[in-house]
Amino acid sequence: MNERSTDRQLQALFKEIAPPLADDGFSQAVQRRIRRRRWWRPVALAAGLIVGSIPALPSLWELAAAIGRAIAADLSRWLQPGWLFDPAVAGGAVLLLLALPALLYWQGD
């Protein structure tokens, strides 16, 4: 059920229970004013994003370059077989092998 049909059903139920109050069009004027200003928030957020990202672009460019260099260094390291004997890698492999039966048992349940 979509939101509009739910709203219509609720409005129909409330009209049966209590008629709308006479407020000389105040509620409609407030709703009109809110609808008029509703477009402002997405425009302000988009403008803020654009203006805020302009000073950040050089830093983001440097970050992307640093990540690229780190990935290239890691890939060149992984192409050499010596990384297998790194203590952290060997320790992680041993822990994984020790935990593998428990993981397989847990996965089977």
Steps between C-alpha positions, in 0.01 A plus 500: 500500500646833405526802724244715317222244522575454871483877548167516319358218711614669820353833390168331424497335843580826677229687306246248625611538861548876517434761233788735417529813711412833347827695496425749222750337261795518740593132459489522122714814502762329718500191277540718190793684658667172598455361147647818355816471713534125455719527189758711685655221709623276212631803311686626808647155567617462140653849500673432831636172368639667190648798685640280777659253262690764303765557774512125567578401139881533527501295819275238344728487198803445727308233693409318179862515383624368837249214488612419146866494607416278799308256281784490248754438777285224650449336162870503427560352847242228442662399174812402695474167688670639812176649639377151586766475771406830662415423867164678482394307190623168637330561836174595331515188284556280805209661685277457196595134470430448871164674480393341170342185653297711743389731219396207283312342790323830575416547131343153488246575777 
